[in-house]
Amino acid sequence: MNMKLHEAVEFFLDNWDLIPVLTTIKGDYAVPVKPKRDLYLVVEKNAPGIFLARLSPDLMRLKPLDEPSSDEARQYIYRRLKEANLVKETSFTQ
């Protein structure tokens, strides 16, 4: 089954406190939405991109963030998703 962007966003919101946040080589944020298939929700830091990508952690050299940095990253991701109108007002309250 293929996952759509809105499904990945809902997964991120539903698993807010549990989902790890990783960074790519470029410093973008990646959160696993289907880890067994290496499928990630990616939010670019220095560009407007928000997309799903298959990223092999070893090839992409994804690095996990520590907890304080993960919290900041989650807030940033949420803000970007909201700006892109990908978050329904009723779907999530922080």
N, CA, C and O atoms as a printed pandas DataFrame, in Angstrom:
     atom_number atom_name residue_name chain_id  residue_number  x_coord  y_coord  z_coord
0              1         N          MET        A               1    0.833   -1.186    0.000
1              2        CA          MET        A               1    0.000    0.000    0.000
2              3         C          MET        A               1    0.880    1.253    0.000
3              4         O          MET        A               1    1.793    1.371    0.818
4              5         N          ASN        A               2    0.615    2.163   -0.891
5              6        CA          ASN        A               2    1.353    3.416   -0.944
6              7         C          ASN        A               2    0.751    4.408    0.032
7              8         O          ASN        A               2   -0.468    4.488    0.181
8              9         N          MET        A               3    1.598    5.150    0.682
9             10        CA          MET        A               3    1.142    6.158    1.631
10            11         C          MET        A               3    1.110    7.500    0.921
11            12         O          MET        A               3    2.001    7.818    0.133
12            13         N          LYS        A               4    0.098    8.270    1.200
13            14        CA          LYS        A               4   -0.023    9.615    0.642
14            15         C          LYS        A               4    0.492   10.619    1.664
15            16         O          LYS        A               4    0.588   10.314    2.853
16            17         N          LEU        A               5    0.821   11.818    1.194
17            18        CA          LEU        A               5    1.389   12.838    2.057
18            19         C          LEU        A               5    0.481   13.141    3.252
19            20         O          LEU        A               5    0.960   13.238    4.381
20            21         N          HIS        A               6   -0.822   13.292    3.014
21            22        CA          HIS        A               6   -1.718   13.622    4.125
22            23         C          HIS        A               6   -1.755   12.492    5.155
23            24         O          HIS        A               6   -1.934   12.757    6.343
24            25         N          GLU        A               7   -1.589   11.240    4.724
25            26        CA          GLU        A               7   -1.538   10.112    5.657
26            27         C          GLU        A               7   -0.257   10.157    6.491
27            28         O          GLU        A               7   -0.274    9.851    7.683
28            29         N          ALA        A               8    0.842   10.538    5.860
29            30        CA          ALA        A               8    2.108   10.661    6.583
30            31         C          ALA        A               8    2.033   11.789    7.614
31            32         O          ALA        A               8    2.555   11.663    8.722
32            33         N          VAL        A               9    1.384   12.881    7.243
33            34        CA          VAL        A               9    1.212   14.001    8.185
34            35         C          VAL        A               9    0.372   13.543    9.372
35            36         O          VAL        A               9    0.712   13.837   10.517
36            37         N          GLU        A              10   -0.716   12.829    9.113
37            38        CA          GLU        A              10   -1.557   12.327   10.209
38            39         C          GLU        A              10   -0.781   11.364   11.096
39            40         O          GLU        A              10   -0.931   11.391   12.317
40            41         N          PHE        A              11    0.047   10.514   10.495
41            42        CA          PHE        A              11    0.868    9.594   11.268
42            43         C          PHE        A              11    1.813   10.366   12.185
43            44         O          PHE        A              11    1.964   10.032   13.360
44            45         N          PHE        A              12    2.444   11.396   11.639
45            46        CA          PHE        A              12    3.342   12.240   12.437
46            47         C          PHE        A              12    2.584   12.866   13.603
47            48         O          PHE        A              12    3.063   12.831   14.736
48            49         N          LEU        A              13    1.421   13.430   13.347
49            50        CA          LEU        A              13    0.649   14.073   14.400
50            51         C          LEU        A              13    0.163   13.071   15.445
51            52         O          LEU        A              13    0.174   13.366   16.640
52            53         N          ASP        A              14   -0.260   11.899   15.003
53            54        CA          ASP        A              14   -0.748   10.877   15.928
54            55         C          ASP        A              14    0.353   10.302   16.808
55            56         O          ASP        A              14    0.087    9.829   17.913
56            57         N          ASN        A              15    1.583   10.342   16.322
57            58        CA          ASN        A              15    2.716    9.753   17.041
58            59         C          ASN        A              15    3.732   10.803   17.470
59            60         O          ASN        A              15    4.920   10.515   17.613
60            61         N          TRP        A              16    3.254   12.006   17.669
61            62        CA          TRP        A              16    4.080   13.179   17.985
62            63         C          TRP        A              16    5.179   12.891   19.006
63            64         O          TRP        A              16    6.346   13.195   18.760
64            65         N          ASP        A              17    4.817   12.311   20.143
65            66        CA          ASP        A              17    5.788   12.099   21.226
66            67         C          ASP        A              17    6.660   10.867   21.035
67            68         O          ASP        A              17    7.690   10.730   21.695
68            69         N          LEU        A              18    6.266    9.980   20.151
69            70        CA          LEU        A              18    6.978    8.717   19.998
70            71         C          LEU        A              18    7.913    8.685   18.805
71            72         O          LEU        A              18    8.919    7.975   18.811
72            73         N          ILE        A              19    7.582    9.448   17.793
73            74        CA          ILE        A              19    8.304    9.353   16.527
74            75         C          ILE        A              19    9.679   10.034   16.636
75            76         O          ILE        A              19    9.780   11.169   17.101
76            77         N          PRO        A              20   10.727    9.333   16.205
77            78        CA          PRO        A              20   12.048    9.966   16.244
78            79         C          PRO        A              20   12.200   10.974   15.103
79            80         O          PRO        A              20   11.564   10.847   14.056
80            81         N          VAL        A              21   13.034   11.951   15.318
81            82        CA          VAL        A              21   13.339   12.920   14.267
82            83         C          VAL        A              21   14.809   12.734   13.907
83            84         O          VAL        A              21   15.680   12.688   14.776
84            85         N          LEU        A              22   15.059   12.630   12.620
85            86        CA          LEU        A              22   16.425   12.465   12.129
86            87         C          LEU        A              22   16.774   13.635   11.227
87            88         O          LEU        A              22   15.889   14.349   10.756
88            89         N          THR        A              23   18.047   13.826   10.991
89            90        CA          THR        A              23   18.474   14.866   10.051
90            91         C          THR        A              23   19.222   14.212    8.892
91            92         O          THR        A              23   19.890   13.189    9.046
92            93         N          THR        A              24   19.086   14.835    7.742
93            94        CA          THR        A              24   19.807   14.375    6.553
94            95         C          THR        A              24   21.150   15.097    6.500
95            96         O          THR        A              24   21.440   15.960    7.329
96            97         N          ILE        A              25   21.935   14.741    5.543
97            98        CA          ILE        A              25   23.244   15.380    5.351
98            99         C          ILE        A              25   23.086   16.889    5.171
99           100         O          ILE        A              25   23.914   17.665    5.650
100          101         N          LYS        A              26   22.012   17.307    4.474
101          102        CA          LYS        A              26   21.767   18.732    4.224
102          103         C          LYS        A              26   21.166   19.454    5.432
103          104         O          LYS        A              26   21.018   20.676    5.411
104          105         N          GLY        A              27   20.817   18.701    6.492
105          106        CA          GLY        A              27   20.231   19.323    7.670
106          107         C          GLY        A              27   18.707   19.344    7.656
107          108         O          GLY        A              27   18.090   19.917    8.553
108          109         N          ASP        A              28   18.095   18.725    6.647
109          110        CA          ASP        A              28   16.634   18.641    6.604
110          111         C          ASP        A              28   16.155   17.633    7.642
111          112         O          ASP        A              28   16.914   16.767    8.075
112          113         N          TYR        A              29   14.900   17.752    8.034
113          114        CA          TYR        A              29   14.324   16.824    9.004
114          115         C          TYR        A              29   13.629   15.678    8.287
115          116         O          TYR        A              29   12.962   15.878    7.271
116          117         N          ALA        A              30   13.791   14.480    8.823
117          118        CA          ALA        A              30   13.136   13.292    8.285
118          119         C          ALA        A              30   12.540   12.513    9.451
119          120         O          ALA        A              30   13.222   12.232   10.437
120          121         N          VAL        A              31   11.253   12.165    9.328
121          122        CA          VAL        A              31   10.607   11.352   10.350
122          123         C          VAL        A              31   10.093   10.077    9.679
123          124         O          VAL        A              31    9.442   10.137    8.636
124          125         N          PRO        A              32   10.391    8.925   10.286
125          126        CA          PRO        A              32    9.957    7.669    9.671
126          127         C          PRO        A              32    8.452    7.494    9.777
127          128         O          PRO        A              32    7.882    7.600   10.863
128          129         N          VAL        A              33    7.811    7.225    8.649
129          130        CA          VAL        A              33    6.371    6.968    8.655
130          131         C          VAL        A              33    6.081    5.504    8.314
131          132         O          VAL        A              33    5.014    4.986    8.643
132          133         N          LYS        A              34    7.016    4.854    7.665
133          134        CA          LYS        A              34    6.972    3.406    7.432
134          135         C          LYS        A              34    8.417    2.912    7.481
135          136         O          LYS        A              34    9.043    2.693    6.444
136          137         N          PRO        A              35    8.940    2.737    8.702
137          138        CA          PRO        A              35   10.362    2.404    8.857
138          139         C          PRO        A              35   10.805    1.144    8.113
139          140         O          PRO        A              35   11.911    1.107    7.573
140          141         N          LYS        A              36    9.958    0.112    8.077
141          142        CA          LYS        A              36   10.360   -1.126    7.404
142          143         C          LYS        A              36   10.540   -0.940    5.909
143          144         O          LYS        A              36   11.219   -1.731    5.255
144          145         N          ARG        A              37    9.937    0.096    5.373
145          146        CA          ARG        A              37   10.076    0.392    3.940
146          147         C          ARG        A              37   10.953    1.617    3.691
147          148         O          ARG        A              37   11.042    2.103    2.563
148          149         N          ASP        A              38   11.603    2.117    4.753
149          150        CA          ASP        A              38   12.472    3.299    4.651
150          151         C          ASP        A              38   11.739    4.505    4.079
151          152         O          ASP        A              38   12.313    5.284    3.318
152          153         N          LEU        A              39   10.460    4.657    4.449
153          154        CA          LEU        A              39    9.662    5.784    3.961
154          155         C          LEU        A              39    9.628    6.873    5.032
155          156         O          LEU        A              39    9.268    6.618    6.182
156          157         N          TYR        A              40   10.006    8.086    4.638
157          158        CA          TYR        A              40   10.124    9.204    5.560
158          159         C          TYR        A              40    9.339   10.409    5.081
159          160         O          TYR        A              40    9.227   10.662    3.881
160          161         N          LEU        A              41    8.798   11.144    6.036
161          162        CA          LEU        A              41    8.248   12.466    5.777
162          163         C          LEU        A              41    9.428   13.419    5.929
163          164         O          LEU        A              41   10.039   13.488    6.995
164          165         N          VAL        A              42    9.746   14.142    4.882
165          166        CA          VAL        A              42   10.912   15.030    4.882
166          167         C          VAL        A              42   10.434   16.477    4.815
167          168         O          VAL        A              42    9.592   16.835    3.991
168          169         N          VAL        A              43   10.992   17.297    5.702
169          170        CA          VAL        A              43   10.706   18.731    5.716
170          171         C          VAL        A              43   12.042   19.450    5.554
171          172         O          VAL        A              43   12.923   19.365    6.410
172          173         N          GLU        A              44   12.168   20.155    4.439
173          174        CA          GLU        A              44   13.421   20.857    4.167
174          175         C          GLU        A              44   13.584   22.054    5.099
175          176         O          GLU        A              44   12.616   22.744    5.421
176          177         N          LYS        A              45   14.808   22.286    5.521
177          178        CA          LYS        A              45   15.092   23.404    6.426
178          179         C          LYS        A              45   15.293   24.721    5.671
179          180         O          LYS        A              45   14.832   25.769    6.122
180          181         N          ASN        A              46   15.972   24.671    4.540
181          182        CA          ASN        A              46   16.315   25.895    3.813
182          183         C          ASN        A              46   15.597   26.001    2.481
183          184         O          ASN        A              46   16.050   26.700    1.575
184          185         N          ALA        A              47   14.485   25.311    2.368
185          186        CA          ALA        A              47   13.671   25.342    1.155
186          187         C          ALA        A              47   12.238   25.023    1.570
187          188         O          ALA        A              47   12.013   24.546    2.682
188          189         N          PRO        A              48   11.271   25.277    0.698
189          190        CA          PRO        A              48    9.870   25.082    1.086
190          191         C          PRO        A              48    9.362   23.642    0.966
191          192         O          PRO        A              48    8.178   23.393    1.191
192          193         N          GLY        A              49   10.230   22.695    0.617
193          194        CA          GLY        A              49    9.783   21.338    0.337
194          195         C          GLY        A              49    9.292   20.547    1.537
195          196         O          GLY        A              49    9.896   20.570    2.609
196          197         N          ILE        A              50    8.188   19.850    1.334
197          198        CA          ILE        A              50    7.638   18.871    2.267
198          199         C          ILE        A              50    7.226   17.697    1.387
199          200         O          ILE        A              50    6.372   17.844    0.513
200          201         N          PHE        A              51    7.830   16.534    1.616
201          202        CA          PHE        A              51    7.559   15.416    0.727
202          203         C          PHE        A              51    7.831   14.083    1.411
203          204         O          PHE        A              51    8.431   14.025    2.484
204          205         N          LEU        A              52    7.374   13.012    0.762
205          206        CA          LEU        A              52    7.671   11.648    1.188
206          207         C          LEU        A              52    8.838   11.147    0.357
207          208         O          LEU        A              52    8.918   11.409   -0.843
208          209         N          ALA        A              53    9.752   10.418    1.010
209          210        CA          ALA        A              53   10.901    9.887    0.283
210          211         C          ALA        A              53   11.321    8.550    0.875
211          212         O          ALA        A              53   11.202    8.315    2.078
212          213         N          ARG        A              54   11.809    7.691    0.011
213          214        CA          ARG        A              54   12.419    6.449    0.474
214          215         C          ARG        A              54   13.901    6.752    0.694
215          216         O          ARG        A              54   14.633    7.066   -0.244
216          217         N          LEU        A              55   14.319    6.652    1.946
217          218        CA          LEU        A              55   15.698    6.971    2.295
218          219         C          LEU        A              55   16.304    5.795    3.045
219          220         O          LEU        A              55   15.823    5.420    4.115
220          221         N          SER        A              56   17.332    5.229    2.499
221          222        CA          SER        A              56   18.047    4.186    3.213
222          223         C          SER        A              56   18.901    4.880    4.273
223          224         O          SER        A              56   19.784    5.664    3.924
224          225         N          PRO        A              57   18.660    4.613    5.554
225          226        CA          PRO        A              57   19.390    5.326    6.618
226          227         C          PRO        A              57   20.901    5.247    6.468
227          228         O          PRO        A              57   21.600    6.224    6.736
228          229         N          ASP        A              58   21.414    4.100    6.046
229          230        CA          ASP        A              58   22.867    3.960    5.891
230          231         C          ASP        A              58   23.388    4.797    4.732
231          232         O          ASP        A              58   24.414    5.467    4.849
232          233         N          LEU        A              59   22.670    4.752    3.610
233          234        CA          LEU        A              59   23.097    5.531    2.446
234          235         C          LEU        A              59   22.964    7.028    2.682
235          236         O          LEU        A              59   23.836    7.807    2.299
236          237         N          MET        A              60   21.862    7.424    3.319
237          238        CA          MET        A              60   21.603    8.850    3.533
238          239         C          MET        A              60   22.324    9.382    4.763
239          240         O          MET        A              60   22.351   10.592    4.991
240          241         N          ARG        A              61   22.900    8.501    5.548
241          242        CA          ARG        A              61   23.581    8.887    6.795
242          243         C          ARG        A              61   22.661    9.736    7.672
243          244         O          ARG        A              61   23.039   10.809    8.143
244          245         N          LEU        A              62   21.449    9.231    7.880
245          246        CA          LEU        A              62   20.495    9.919    8.750
246          247         C          LEU        A              62   20.985    9.844   10.183
247          248         O          LEU        A              62   21.439    8.799   10.649
248          249         N          LYS        A              63   20.885   10.970   10.874
249          250        CA          LYS        A              63   21.333   11.027   12.266
250          251         C          LYS        A              63   20.163   11.373   13.171
251          252         O          LYS        A              63   19.423   12.319   12.904
252          253         N          PRO        A              64   19.993   10.595   14.257
253          254        CA          PRO        A              64   18.917   10.927   15.202
254          255         C          PRO        A              64   19.288   12.157   16.025
255          256         O          PRO        A              64   20.456   12.383   16.340
256          257         N          LEU        A              65   18.286   12.937   16.363
257          258        CA          LEU        A              65   18.493   14.106   17.218
258          259         C          LEU        A              65   18.300   13.711   18.675
259          260         O          LEU        A              65   17.565   12.771   18.981
260          261         N          ASP        A              66   18.970   14.441   19.578
261          262        CA          ASP        A              66   18.715   14.213   21.001
262          263         C          ASP        A              66   17.337   14.765   21.334
263          264         O          ASP        A              66   16.731   15.449   20.509
264          265         N          GLU        A              67   16.834   14.478   22.530
265          266        CA          GLU        A              67   15.443   14.822   22.844
266          267         C          GLU        A              67   15.145   16.326   22.801
267          268         O          GLU        A              67   14.141   16.714   22.205
268          269         N          PRO        A              68   15.973   17.190   23.407
269          270        CA          PRO        A              68   15.649   18.633   23.287
270          271         C          PRO        A              68   15.621   19.108   21.832
271          272         O          PRO        A              68   14.756   19.896   21.451
272          273         N          SER        A              69   16.556   18.633   21.034
273          274        CA          SER        A              69   16.591   19.018   19.613
274          275         C          SER        A              69   15.407   18.422   18.859
275          276         O          SER        A              69   14.868   19.048   17.946
276          277         N          SER        A              70   14.999   17.199   19.244
277          278        CA          SER        A              70   13.840   16.574   18.608
278          279         C          SER        A              70   12.573   17.368   18.879
279          280         O          SER        A              70   11.738   17.534   17.989
280          281         N          ASP        A              71   12.426   17.858   20.099
281          282        CA          ASP        A              71   11.254   18.669   20.432
282          283         C          ASP        A              71   11.199   19.931   19.580
283          284         O          ASP        A              71   10.143   20.293   19.059
284          285         N          GLU        A              72   12.336   20.594   19.442
285          286        CA          GLU        A              72   12.399   21.795   18.602
286          287         C          GLU        A              72   12.081   21.445   17.147
287          288         O          GLU        A              72   11.367   22.181   16.467
288          289         N          ALA        A              73   12.613   20.324   16.680
289          290        CA          ALA        A              73   12.382   19.900   15.300
290          291         C          ALA        A              73   10.902   19.589   15.074
291          292         O          ALA        A              73   10.343   19.952   14.039
292          293         N          ARG        A              74   10.272   18.923   16.034
293          294        CA          ARG        A              74    8.838   18.621   15.903
294          295         C          ARG        A              74    8.018   19.903   15.808
295          296         O          ARG        A              74    7.086   19.993   15.009
296          297         N          GLN        A              75    8.363   20.882   16.618
297          298        CA          GLN        A              75    7.668   22.173   16.563
298          299         C          GLN        A              75    7.861   22.826   15.192
299          300         O          GLN        A              75    6.917   23.363   14.613
300          301         N          TYR        A              76    9.089   22.775   14.684
301          302        CA          TYR        A              76    9.383   23.346   13.372
302          303         C          TYR        A              76    8.590   22.620   12.286
303          304         O          TYR        A              76    7.979   23.257   11.429
304          305         N          ILE        A              77    8.600   21.283   12.325
305          306        CA          ILE        A              77    7.873   20.488   11.335
306          307         C          ILE        A              77    6.389   20.826   11.391
307          308         O          ILE        A              77    5.758   21.033   10.354
308          309         N          TYR        A              78    5.836   20.882   12.586
309          310        CA          TYR        A              78    4.418   21.202   12.748
310          311         C          TYR        A              78    4.096   22.572   12.148
311          312         O          TYR        A              78    3.108   22.730   11.430
312          313         N          ARG        A              79    4.938   23.554   12.450
313          314        CA          ARG        A              79    4.730   24.912   11.923
314          315         C          ARG        A              79    4.742   24.905   10.397
315          316         O          ARG        A              79    3.896   25.532    9.760
316          317         N          ARG        A              80    5.709   24.191    9.813
317          318        CA          ARG        A              80    5.802   24.124    8.346
318          319         C          ARG        A              80    4.590   23.409    7.737
319          320         O          ARG        A              80    4.067   23.832    6.707
320          321         N          LEU        A              81    4.154   22.332    8.378
321          322        CA          LEU        A              81    2.980   21.605    7.889
322          323         C          LEU        A              81    1.736   22.483    7.956
323          324         O          LEU        A              81    0.897   22.461    7.055
324          325         N          LYS        A              82    1.629   23.251    9.030
325          326        CA          LYS        A              82    0.483   24.150    9.190
326          327         C          LYS        A              82    0.517   25.255    8.127
327          328         O          LYS        A              82   -0.511   25.577    7.532
328          329         N          GLU        A              83    1.696   25.834    7.890
329          330        CA          GLU        A              83    1.843   26.878    6.871
330          331         C          GLU        A              83    1.470   26.348    5.486
331          332         O          GLU        A              83    0.966   27.093    4.645
332          333         N          ALA        A              84    1.719   25.059    5.255
333          334        CA          ALA        A              84    1.414   24.447    3.963
334          335         C          ALA        A              84   -0.026   23.924    3.903
335          336         O          ALA        A              84   -0.406   23.237    2.954
336          337         N          ASN        A              85   -0.820   24.257    4.924
337          338        CA          ASN        A              85   -2.224   23.824    5.013
338          339         C          ASN        A              85   -2.370   22.306    4.974
339          340         O          ASN        A              85   -3.318   21.781    4.389
340          341         N          LEU        A              86   -1.429   21.608    5.597
341          342        CA          LEU        A              86   -1.485   20.155    5.667
342          343         C          LEU        A              86   -1.996   19.662    7.023
343          344         O          LEU        A              86   -2.167   18.460    7.229
344          345         N          VAL        A              87   -2.240   20.603    7.951
345          346        CA          VAL        A              87   -2.749   20.258    9.274
346          347         C          VAL        A              87   -4.143   20.812    9.396
347          348         O          VAL        A              87   -4.372   22.010    9.223
348          349         N          LYS        A              88   -5.087   19.918    9.698
349          350        CA          LYS        A              88   -6.451   20.376    9.955
350          351         C          LYS        A              88   -6.492   20.931   11.358
351          352         O          LYS        A              88   -5.878   20.370   12.265
352          353         N          GLU        A              89   -7.197   22.012   11.550
353          354        CA          GLU        A              89   -7.271   22.663   12.865
354          355         C          GLU        A              89   -7.756   21.713   13.953
355          356         O          GLU        A              89   -7.304   21.801   15.095
356          357         N          THR        A              90   -8.663   20.812   13.615
357          358        CA          THR        A              90   -9.228   19.923   14.621
358          359         C          THR        A              90   -8.416   18.641   14.819
359          360         O          THR        A              90   -8.698   17.866   15.734
360          361         N          SER        A              91   -7.407   18.412   13.964
361          362        CA          SER        A              91   -6.716   17.144   14.024
362          363         C          SER        A              91   -5.659   17.066   15.115
363          364         O          SER        A              91   -5.253   15.966   15.490
364          365         N          PHE        A              92   -5.205   18.190   15.629
365          366        CA          PHE        A              92   -4.084   18.130   16.562
366          367         C          PHE        A              92   -4.051   19.384   17.415
367          368         O          PHE        A              92   -4.178   20.498   16.907
368          369         N          THR        A              93   -3.885   19.199   18.680
369          370        CA          THR        A              93   -3.680   20.337   19.569
370          371         C          THR        A              93   -2.437   20.069   20.384
371          372         O          THR        A              93   -2.279   18.996   20.966
372          373         N          GLN        A              94   -1.564   21.044   20.422
373          374        CA          GLN        A              94   -0.295   20.880   21.133
374          375         C          GLN        A              94   -0.490   21.185   22.597
375          376         O          GLN        A              94    0.460   21.105   23.375
